[in-house]
């Protein structure tokens, strides 16, 4: 007999995706009498609540919130309902996923067989290209103060590891023992969105449990922030990144992070302005100021419109383009943008073309890290573009900009970061 499980889905204005998610969950629910399904709706205005009542009311319990509390608040409310239900296990699902029929069952079975594991997460493939991984096990990069998803972009093949012992799995699809929620608490609602599942999994690990990602359990996920028209993701990711590392870093390590963050802000300001997207830099700086002031939860005034930008417009029009570089994932992203614009791409094995017929595009992590110039144009992971013969000039201009930024802005931002750390931790940092 299958154990009891509470499935929590958080929704906000994604009625079509939510319907697909529930339809993909139904085969598992039909075969699992001890499964309770909760949909926490964050005051949607697109008819989501009526859709649930009319079409899924017999097996879905709707928790209709009166305001948008974000993914953090929605999942927190659902986790509270899961604890109150008395179910042995709890699953958290994003509303924009499609589950394989056996996904939740595989994750529960894995937890039953591995007592030391507190959270089991699914393999996440992209919905538009199910053969490509979005994630299979993710890690906190404590040295670079970020996150690492080493298998992102890999093909979904049997060569992948069966299990990844990792730092966190996203609430996109995870299963835990409900008693762990009782022990470590729910998601930190102050986040509103982003870094909440990372923070929660960190607390789970600190309580002595392991986090595993399981290859056999699969969901397909529709990512929504890639082509965003505003700075929503930029603001909340950066604000909550500061909150996360302030919670877990010592004073000494946080000062290193603060120094690095100031350097990042200089880069963001320079390249955002260069691309005509200054609001991204403004939003990132607002995230820092709100961190220092303790402005948490939803901060809609910090979300700004983002100007359209395409690196395609920075390239000359030629008959052919060739893309190369050491990072296969980055190269594939550049190729994807070229293909989206129906631009012809040739491979290294193609018939040799005349120099004026081909633009060679060298893909790198960041323009500022390039020492030996290659290709005709250089593109980095942020889609910054630079002709090879003007790269040194770009670096010279950037150095002049950082001298001013470090003299005028960095001392202020650094002080704000230390103030935020002190306030969050409740003690005076030197």
C-alpha positions in Angstrom: 0.0 0.0 0.0 1.3 3.4 -0.9 2.0 5.8 2.0 0.0 9.0 2.4 1.3 12.1 0.6 0.3 15.7 0.2 1.0 17.3 -3.1 1.3 21.1 -3.1 1.1 23.1 -6.3 1.6 26.9 -6.1 -0.1 29.0 -8.8 -0.4 32.6 -9.9 -2.1 33.5 -13.2 -1.0 30.4 -15.2 -4.3 28.8 -15.8 -3.3 26.9 -19.0 -0.1 25.5 -17.5 -1.8 24.6 -14.2 -4.4 22.6 -16.2 -1.6 20.7 -17.9 0.2 20.1 -14.6 -3.0 18.7 -13.0 -3.8 16.5 -16.0 -0.3 15.0 -15.9 -0.8 14.4 -12.1 -4.1 12.7 -12.5 -2.9 9.2 -13.5 -0.7 9.1 -10.3 -3.6 10.4 -8.2 -6.1 7.9 -9.6 -3.8 5.0 -8.6 -2.9 6.6 -5.2 -5.9 6.8 -2.9 -3.8 8.2 0.0 -2.7 11.2 -2.1 -4.1 14.6 -1.2 -3.7 17.5 -3.7 -3.6 21.1 -2.6 -3.4 24.0 -5.1 -2.4 27.3 -3.4 -3.6 30.1 -5.6 -2.0 33.5 -5.1 -5.1 35.6 -5.9 -5.0 34.9 -9.6 -7.1 37.1 -11.9 -7.1 34.7 -14.9 -9.8 32.4 -13.9 -7.5 29.8 -12.3 -9.7 29.4 -9.2 -12.9 28.9 -11.1 -11.2 26.4 -13.4 -10.1 24.3 -10.4 -13.5 24.4 -8.8 -15.3 23.4 -12.0 -13.0 20.8 -13.4 -10.9 19.4 -10.6 -12.9 20.1 -7.5 -13.5 16.4 -6.8 -9.9 15.7 -6.1 -8.1 19.0 -5.6 -8.4 21.2 -2.5 -8.1 24.8 -3.5 -6.4 27.2 -1.0 -7.4 30.6 -2.3 -5.3 33.4 -1.0 -6.5 37.0 -1.0 -3.2 38.5 -2.1 -0.2 37.4 -4.1 2.4 36.1 -1.6 4.7 34.8 -4.3 6.1 31.3 -4.6 7.6 31.5 -1.2 4.4 32.4 0.6 2.3 30.1 -1.6 4.5 27.1 -0.9 4.7 28.0 2.8 0.9 28.0 3.1 0.8 24.7 1.2 3.4 23.1 3.5 1.4 24.2 6.5 -1.7 22.4 4.9 0.5 19.3 4.3 1.5 19.2 7.9 -2.1 19.6 9.1 -3.2 16.8 6.8 -1.1 14.3 8.6 0.4 12.9 5.4 3.7 11.0 5.8 5.2 12.7 2.7 4.9 16.1 1.0 5.6 16.9 -2.6 6.1 20.4 -4.0 5.4 21.1 -7.6 5.6 24.2 -9.8 2.5 24.9 -11.9 4.3 24.9 -15.2 5.5 21.3 -15.2 4.4 18.1 -16.8 5.0 15.0 -14.7 5.8 11.5 -16.0 3.2 9.1 -14.5 5.7 7.4 -12.1 7.7 10.5 -11.1 6.2 11.1 -7.6 6.1 7.3 -6.9 9.8 7.0 -7.8 10.8 9.8 -5.5 8.8 8.4 -2.5 10.2 4.9 -3.1 13.7 6.4 -3.1 13.1 8.1 0.3 11.6 4.9 1.7 14.8 3.1 0.8 17.3 5.7 2.0 16.7 6.9 5.5 19.6 9.5 5.4 18.0 11.3 2.5 15.6 14.1 3.5 14.7 15.4 0.1 14.5 13.8 -3.3 14.1 15.8 -6.5 13.3 15.0 -10.0 15.3 15.4 -13.2 14.1 18.5 -14.8 14.0 18.7 -18.6 13.0 21.7 -20.7 9.4 21.5 -21.9 10.2 22.8 -25.4 13.2 20.4 -25.8 12.6 17.4 -23.5 16.0 15.8 -24.5 17.8 18.7 -22.8 18.3 19.0 -19.1 17.4 22.1 -17.2 18.7 20.6 -14.0 19.8 17.4 -12.3 21.2 18.3 -8.9 22.3 21.9 -8.0 24.9 23.3 -5.7 25.7 26.4 -3.7 28.9 28.0 -4.9 30.3 29.3 -1.6 33.5 30.6 -3.2 31.8 32.6 -6.0 28.6 33.3 -4.1 26.2 31.9 -6.5 24.7 28.6 -7.7 26.0 25.9 -9.9 24.0 23.5 -12.1 26.8 21.4 -13.7 24.5 19.2 -15.8 22.4 22.0 -17.3 22.1 21.7 -21.0 23.3 18.1 -21.2 21.4 15.6 -23.3 19.0 13.3 -21.3 20.8 10.0 -21.9 21.7 6.9 -19.8 25.2 8.4 -19.4 23.8 10.7 -16.7 24.4 9.7 -13.1 21.5 7.8 -11.5 21.7 9.9 -8.4 23.3 13.3 -7.6 24.0 14.1 -4.0 23.6 17.9 -4.1 23.0 21.0 -2.1 19.4 21.6 -3.2 16.7 20.6 -5.6 14.1 23.2 -6.8 10.5 23.3 -5.7 9.8 22.6 -9.3 9.5 19.0 -8.2 10.6 17.6 -4.9 9.4 15.2 -2.2 10.2 15.2 1.5 9.1 13.6 4.7 6.5 15.8 6.3 8.2 15.5 9.7 11.2 17.4 8.2 8.9 20.3 7.4 7.7 20.2 11.0 11.4 20.2 12.2 13.0 22.9 9.9 9.9 25.0 9.1 8.4 26.1 5.8 9.8 28.3 3.1 11.0 31.7 4.2 8.1 33.9 3.1 10.2 37.1 3.1 11.8 35.9 -0.1 8.6 36.3 -2.1 10.3 34.3 -4.9 13.8 32.9 -5.7 16.3 31.4 -3.3 13.5 30.1 -1.1 14.0 26.5 -2.0 17.8 26.9 -1.8 17.4 28.4 1.7 15.0 25.6 2.8 17.2 22.8 1.5 20.2 24.4 3.3 18.2 24.2 6.5 17.4 20.6 5.8 21.1 19.8 5.3 22.0 21.6 8.5 19.5 19.4 10.2 21.5 16.3 9.1 19.7 15.2 6.0 21.0 14.7 2.5 19.5 16.1 -0.7 19.5 13.8 -3.8 18.4 14.4 -7.4 17.1 11.2 -9.1 17.6 10.6 -12.8 14.7 8.2 -13.3 12.1 10.6 -12.0 11.4 13.2 -14.7 9.4 16.4 -15.2 9.3 18.8 -18.1 9.5 22.4 -17.1 8.5 25.6 -19.0 10.9 28.3 -18.0 9.3 31.8 -18.0 12.0 34.3 -17.2 14.3 33.9 -20.2 12.5 36.5 -22.4 11.2 38.7 -19.6 10.2 42.3 -20.5 10.9 43.6 -17.0 13.5 43.3 -14.2 11.3 41.1 -12.0 13.8 38.2 -12.0 16.8 40.4 -11.8 15.6 42.2 -8.7 14.3 39.3 -6.6 17.2 37.0 -7.5 19.8 39.6 -6.5 18.0 40.8 -3.3 17.4 37.2 -2.1 20.9 36.1 -3.0 22.1 38.8 -0.5 19.7 37.5 2.1 20.8 33.9 1.6 24.5 34.5 2.0 24.0 37.0 4.8 22.2 34.2 6.7 24.9 31.6 6.3 28.3 33.4 5.9 30.6 34.5 8.7 31.4 38.2 9.0 34.8 37.6 7.3 33.3 35.7 4.4 30.5 38.1 3.9 32.9 41.0 3.6 34.5 39.2 0.7 31.1 38.7 -0.8 30.3 42.4 -0.3 33.5 43.4 -2.1 32.7 41.0 -5.0 29.1 42.3 -5.2 30.4 45.8 -5.6 32.6 44.7 -8.5 29.6 43.0 -10.0 27.5 46.1 -9.7 30.1 48.0 -11.6 30.1 45.4 -14.4 26.3 45.4 -14.5 26.0 49.2 -14.7 28.6 49.4 -17.5 27.3 46.6 -19.7 23.6 47.3 -19.1 24.1 50.9 -20.2 26.1 49.7 -23.2 23.2 47.5 -24.3 20.6 50.2 -23.6 19.2 48.3 -20.7 20.0 50.6 -17.8 17.0 49.6 -15.8 18.6 46.2 -15.1 21.4 47.9 -13.3 19.0 50.2 -11.5 17.0 47.2 -10.3 20.1 45.4 -9.1 21.1 48.4 -7.1 17.6 48.7 -5.7 17.9 45.1 -4.6 21.0 46.0 -2.6 19.3 49.0 -1.0 16.2 47.0 -0.1 18.4 44.3 1.4 20.1 47.0 3.6 16.7 48.5 4.6 15.1 45.1 5.3 12.4 45.6 2.6 11.3 42.0 2.0 8.3 40.2 0.5 6.8 41.9 -2.6 8.4 45.1 -3.8 6.6 45.9 -7.0 8.1 49.4 -7.3 11.6 47.9 -7.7 10.5 46.0 -10.9 11.1 48.2 -14.0 10.5 47.8 -17.7 13.4 46.4 -19.6 14.3 47.7 -23.1 14.4 45.2 -25.9 17.9 43.9 -26.8 19.1 41.3 -29.3 22.8 40.6 -30.0 21.7 39.8 -33.5 21.4 43.5 -34.2 25.1 44.0 -33.2 26.3 41.6 -36.0 26.9 42.6 -39.6 24.7 40.9 -42.2 26.6 38.2 -44.1 25.7 35.0 -45.9 27.0 32.7 -43.1 27.9 32.6 -39.4 30.1 30.1 -37.6 29.8 29.7 -33.8 32.5 28.1 -31.7 33.9 28.1 -28.1 34.7 25.8 -25.2 31.3 26.0 -23.5 28.9 23.8 -25.5 25.9 25.1 -23.6 26.7 28.8 -24.3 27.4 28.0 -27.9 24.1 26.3 -28.3 22.3 29.3 -26.8 24.0 31.6 -29.4 23.2 29.2 -32.2 19.6 29.0 -31.0 19.2 32.8 -31.2 20.7 32.8 -34.7 18.4 30.1 -35.8 15.4 31.9 -34.3 16.3 34.8 -36.6 16.7 32.4 -39.5 20.4 33.2 -40.0 22.4 30.6 -41.8 25.0 28.7 -39.7 27.9 26.7 -41.1 30.1 24.2 -39.2 33.8 23.6 -39.1 33.3 20.8 -41.6 31.5 23.0 -44.2 33.0 23.9 -47.5 35.5 26.8 -46.9 33.9 30.1 -47.6 35.4 33.4 -48.6 36.3 35.6 -45.6 33.8 38.2 -46.5 31.0 35.7 -46.5 31.5 34.3 -43.0 31.4 35.9 -39.5 33.2 33.8 -37.0 31.6 34.2 -33.5 33.7 33.2 -30.6 31.6 32.4 -27.5 33.2 33.1 -24.0 32.1 33.4 -20.4 32.7 37.1 -20.2 34.3 39.7 -22.5 36.5 41.0 -19.7 38.1 37.6 -19.1 39.3 37.2 -22.7 43.1 37.5 -23.2 43.7 36.0 -26.6 41.2 37.4 -29.1 39.7 34.9 -31.7 37.0 35.1 -34.3 35.6 38.2 -35.9 33.1 38.9 -33.0 33.1 37.9 -29.4 29.9 37.1 -27.5 29.6 36.2 -23.8 27.1 34.5 -21.6 25.3 37.8 -21.0 25.0 38.3 -24.8 27.5 41.2 -24.7 29.0 41.6 -28.1 32.2 43.1 -29.2 34.2 43.1 -32.5 37.5 41.4 -31.9 39.5 44.4 -33.0 37.8 46.8 -30.5 38.0 44.5 -27.4 41.1 46.3 -26.0 39.4 49.6 -26.5 36.4 48.3 -24.6 38.6 47.1 -21.7 40.3 50.5 -21.5 36.9 52.3 -21.3 35.7 49.9 -18.7 38.8 50.4 -16.5 38.3 54.2 -16.6 34.6 53.6 -15.6 35.5 51.3 -12.7 38.0 53.9 -11.3 35.2 56.4 -11.0 32.7 53.8 -9.7 35.2 52.5 -7.1 35.8 56.0 -5.8 32.2 57.3 -5.7 29.8 54.3 -5.6 31.6 51.3 -4.1 32.1 52.8 -0.6 28.4 53.6 -0.3 27.3 50.2 -1.6 29.8 48.4 0.6 28.5 50.2 3.7 24.9 49.3 2.8 25.8 45.6 2.4 27.5 45.5 5.8 24.5 47.3 7.3 22.1 44.8 5.8 24.2 41.9 7.2 24.2 43.5 10.7 20.5 44.0 10.7 19.7 40.5 9.4 22.0 38.8 11.8 21.1 41.0 14.7 24.7 41.9 15.8 27.3 44.5 14.9 29.8 43.4 12.3 33.2 45.0 12.1 
